[in-house]
Amino acid sequence: MKASIPIALGYFAVSAAYGMAAIIQGMTVFEATITSLTNLTSAGQFAGTTLICTGASFIELILTQLIINARYFLMSISLAQKTGGKIPLAKRLIMSFGITDEIYAVAVGEKGNLRFPWFLGLMVPPIIGWTAGTLTGAAASSILPPDLVNALGLAMYGMFIAIFVPAVRNEKSVMICVLLSIALSCLFSYMPGLKNLSSGYVIVIVTVIAAGVCAWLFPRKDEEDA
């Protein structure tokens, strides 16, 4: 649990922004809090909430979540190899709920095989931080002035910018991927015919095209993989 306290603090700040955004989009405080308690995925949760509040179809919601959270497939496979094959399926299913980018980073750096009690302890603070932050943000949005709530909602975008800006500075491939994604998003926002497409499908299409093009243009060499 001590190893994931920094993660929990970071999650509290980000999920407070999510709680405010959820209220703005029409959720109640209870609905937003339960959503965070049962879903531990920042980008997927933000996108999913928007789709739900705009009345998107289940197919659109499923496709969007599948694309946004596809990285968890690889993380789960990687961590499964660190269990030593000794953890029962039921316990591995519980562990899978707590796999996020940050929790994965801590777990994959742990020496030796992963133990269920240790991973359970690693999961608890981030889950509490993510849920408590959502509750705080959602409750605060109901008493703060609307203009201030809208301003604080920008924290969500600040989080995403903070994630990709350092990578853009270091890798040309990431920079091109980001610029391509921006260009495609603008195309779907302003091009007649395309701008009427639902936001969920736009996320799926832009992600697949940008990631596919950059994977083709910038394949990782064997030594980079090693």
C-alpha positions, 0 to 999 in steps of 0.5 A: 500500500505504501508503494501506491500512495503517490498514485492515489494522490495523483488519482484524487486530483484527476478524478476530482476533475472527472467528478466535476465533468460528470456533473456538468454532463448530467450525472448525479453525485451518486452516479459519478461516484459509483462509476469511479468505484466500478471503473478504474480507467481515466481516459476510458471513463471520461470518454464513456461518460460523455457517450452515456450522457449523450445517449450513444448506442451500446455498440459505440460505447463498446467499440470506444472502450475496446480501442481506448483500453486495448493497452490493458491486454498487453499489460495483463499478459505481461503481469500474468507472466510474473505470477509464476502460474501459482495464483488461481483464476479467481484471484487473477480476475480480482487483480485484473480490475486494478491494472492501470498504467501507473499500477502496472509500472510499479508492479512490473518493476517488483522483483520476483513473482507477484503475490496476490496479497501484495498486489491487492495492497497495491490496488487499494489506495488508488481505488480509494483515491480515484473514488474519493476524488470523484466524490469530492469533485462531484459534490463540490460542483454542486455548490461552486459557481458554474464558471469556476466548475467549468474552469476546473474541468480544464484539469482533465485536458491538462492531465492528457497534455502532461502525459504526451508533451514530454514524449513529444519532445523526445520522440519524433514518432510520438510528435507525428502521431499527436499532430496526425490525431489533431488533424484528423480530429479537426477534419471530423469536427469541421468537414461537412458530412463527417462532422455529423458522425458521433464522437464515439466513432470519431475516437475509434476511427482517429485512434486506429488511423493515427496508431496504424499509420505511425506503427507502419512509419516507425516500426520499433527495431529489434534492439529497441524492443530488447 
